[in-house]
Amino acid sequence: MDEVIVRNWRSVEPTIAHKAGIDWRLLSMNSKTSGDIDVQTEPRFRCLKKITYVSLAQLQPGLSYEPHKHEDHEEVYYIIKGKGRIKIGNEDTKFRDGDVIYIPEKKMHSITNEGDEMVEFLAFGGLL
C-alpha cells in the first residue's frame, strides 16, 4: 500500500457501542472480530493487518458498557478525558485521564463513567 491514509474523527458517522457508548471507528481490519461492535468501515479505511481497530469512544456520565468479551483479540484503552471504573474479570478498579488500560482476550469487561463529564478514550484491538 503506497497510499497515505489519514482520517479525522469528525468525518466519521458514530455508532452506539455496547448499548451505551458512542464510537467513531477510525480504522479497522477487513474482517470483524469476536465481540466487536456492529459497524461498517469504508473499504479505504480497512487497512489494518495486526491491529483489529482504532476507535475514538465516548461514554456519558452514569452509563456503562454492557459486560462483553473478545475471544480473538486483546484491547487497550487510553483515557483522554474523564474518570470512572473498569471491571475486567473479577477485578474492579478506578481510572482517570492519562491512564492506559490493558484488557486481555477472553476476559469479561465493562467500563463505567462515574464522573460529571463524558469519558473519552481511544480503543485499540490487537490480534493474538
C-alpha positions in Angstrom: 0.0 0.0 0.0 1.6 3.3 -1.1 -1.3 5.5 -0.3 -1.1 7.7 2.8 -4.2 7.2 5.0 -5.3 10.0 7.3 -8.8 10.1 8.9 -10.3 12.6 11.2 -13.0 11.5 13.7 -15.1 14.5 12.6 -15.7 12.8 9.2 -16.9 9.5 10.7 -20.6 8.6 11.4 -20.7 7.5 15.1 -22.1 4.1 16.2 -23.6 3.1 19.5 -21.1 0.7 21.3 -22.2 -1.9 23.8 -25.6 -0.3 24.3 -24.2 2.8 26.0 -21.1 4.4 24.4 -20.6 6.4 21.2 -17.9 5.0 18.9 -16.2 6.6 15.9 -14.5 3.7 14.1 -11.4 5.3 12.5 -9.5 2.3 11.1 -10.1 -1.4 11.1 -9.2 -4.8 9.6 -11.1 -6.1 6.6 -12.9 -8.7 8.8 -14.9 -8.4 12.0 -13.5 -9.9 15.2 -15.2 -11.6 18.2 -17.3 -9.3 20.4 -16.7 -6.2 18.2 -19.5 -3.7 17.6 -21.6 -3.8 14.5 -20.1 -1.0 12.4 -19.3 -0.6 8.7 -15.9 1.0 7.8 -15.3 2.3 4.3 -13.0 -0.1 2.3 -10.2 2.5 2.1 -10.0 2.6 6.0 -10.0 -1.2 6.3 -6.2 -1.1 6.1 -5.0 -2.7 9.4 -3.2 -6.1 9.3 -2.4 -6.8 13.0 -4.4 -4.2 14.9 -8.1 -5.0 14.6 -9.4 -1.5 15.0 -8.7 2.0 16.3 -11.8 3.9 17.7 -12.5 7.1 19.5 -15.1 6.4 22.1 -17.2 8.4 24.5 -19.4 7.4 27.4 -21.9 9.6 29.1 -22.0 10.3 32.9 -23.6 7.5 34.8 -23.6 5.0 31.9 -21.7 1.7 31.5 -20.8 -0.6 28.6 -22.6 -3.9 28.8 -20.2 -6.6 30.0 -18.6 -8.3 27.0 -15.5 -10.2 25.9 -13.4 -10.8 22.8 -12.4 -14.3 22.1 -9.8 -13.5 19.4 -8.2 -10.2 20.4 -6.9 -8.1 23.3 -7.7 -4.4 23.8 -6.0 -1.3 25.1 -8.0 1.8 26.2 -6.2 5.1 26.5 -8.2 7.5 28.6 -8.2 11.0 27.2 -10.7 12.7 29.4 -12.9 11.7 32.4 -12.9 9.2 35.3 -14.7 6.1 36.2 -14.3 2.4 36.9 -13.4 -0.6 34.8 -14.2 -4.2 35.6 -12.0 -6.9 34.0 -12.9 -10.4 35.1 -13.4 -10.2 38.8 -11.2 -7.1 39.3 -12.7 -3.7 39.6 -10.5 -0.5 39.6 -10.8 3.2 39.2 -9.3 5.1 36.2 -8.8 8.7 35.1 -7.5 10.8 32.2 -4.0 9.8 31.2 -4.4 6.1 32.2 -3.9 3.3 29.8 -5.8 0.1 30.5 -4.9 -3.4 29.1 -7.8 -5.9 28.6 -6.7 -9.5 27.8 -8.6 -11.6 25.4 -11.4 -13.8 26.7 -11.9 -11.6 29.8 -15.3 -10.2 30.5 -15.1 -6.4 30.9 -17.2 -3.3 31.3 -16.3 0.4 31.7 -18.4 2.8 33.8 -18.4 6.6 33.7 -18.6 7.8 37.4 -17.8 11.5 36.6 -19.8 14.5 35.6 -18.4 14.8 32.1 -18.0 12.4 29.2 -15.4 9.8 29.4 -13.4 10.0 26.2 -10.9 7.3 25.2 -9.1 5.6 22.3 -9.7 1.9 22.0 -7.2 -0.3 20.2 -7.8 -4.0 19.4 -4.9 -6.3 18.6 -4.8 -9.9 17.2 -3.1 -12.6 19.2 
